[in-house]
């Protein structure tokens, strides 16, 4: 009989300011080693301009129940308002059940307020 693992993000959404490091917890239940893939998909935020994508894989050893992904949230000088991207866990292993496989990250812009001139 195969061991079934449950893996997921600890939250469905996160908020981070520009120029910070966001720490996202991935948890798992079950005993044994396993690997899941992680991707970051821009919604309104752009990878490389607004955030540095996390590692492509998360590997748990036998006794580990959580891992922390560190994601650099970048600072730009353009006021854009809040921007979002989505973290997605993926596994092709039928013994891994993804319990919270998606999490949305909202980036708070620290550039300042948007000044709109009206002629």
N, C-alpha and C positions, 0 to 999 in steps of 0.2 A: 504494500500500500504506500502510495506517495504522500509525502508531507505537503500540506497546503499552507501557504503563507498569505498573510494579509498585509499589504503595504499601502501607505498613503501619506499625504501631507497632513499635518496636524490641524491646519486651518484651511478654510475655503478662500480666504482673502487676506491680504497683507497690505500695509501702507508704509511707505518709506519716503523720507526727504531726499532731495538731490544731495549728492556729495556724501553719501553714507554707505555703509555696508549692511545689507539686509540679510538676516540669518533666518533660514527657513528649515523647519524640522520635518524630516521624513521618518515615519515610524513603521515598525513592522511587528507582526505577531507570528510565532512559529519558531522552530529551532532548526538551524542549518544555515549554510551560506547561500546567498542569492545576490543577483544583480538586476537592477531595473534601470532603464534609460530615462533621461530627463531632457526635455526640450523647452525652449522659451520662445513663445510666439508673440510677436508684436501685435497689439491691437491698435493703439494710437502711439505707443512708444516704439522707438527704433533701436534694435540691437546694435551695439557698437557706438551709438550716439547718446542714448539715454541710459543704457545699462549694459554691463558685460555679462554675457550668458553664463550660466553655471556649468559645472562639469557635466559631461555628456552621460555619465553613468554613476550610479550610487551602488556600492557593493557593501553588503553586510556580511560580517563573519559569523560564525556559529552563535556566539553569545551576545551579539549586538542587537539592540532593540530600537535604536534611533541613530540617525545621522543628521548633521547640520550642513546645509548648502549655504555657502557665502556668495552673495551676489552684489557686485559693486554697482551702486546707483550713481551714475555720472552726473556732473554738473555742467550745464551749458549756459550760455549768456543770453539765450532767447527766451522771452516769456511765452509759455505755451499752455499754461494751465495744467491741470492734472492730466497725466498720461498713464496708460495701462498696457500691461502685457500679461500673458498667461503662461504659467508653468504647467507642464504636462508630463505625467509619468506613463511609461509605456513598457510592456513586457509581452514577449511572445510565448512565455512559459505558461502552460495551462495550469500549473500548480501555484501560480501567483495570482491572487485576487487583488485587484486595485480598488481599495475602499474609498479613497478620496484622491482621485487621480488628477484633478485639475485644481489650480489655485490662481486667482487673479491678483496681480500686484498693481497697486495704484501709486504712482510717483507724484509727490507734492513738489511743485515748482517753487524754488526759493529765489528766483530772479527778481521778483517784485510784482507790483501790480501792472496791469496792462493799461496804458494811457492811450485813449483813442481821441484824436483831435477831430473836432467837427468844424468845418469851415463856415 
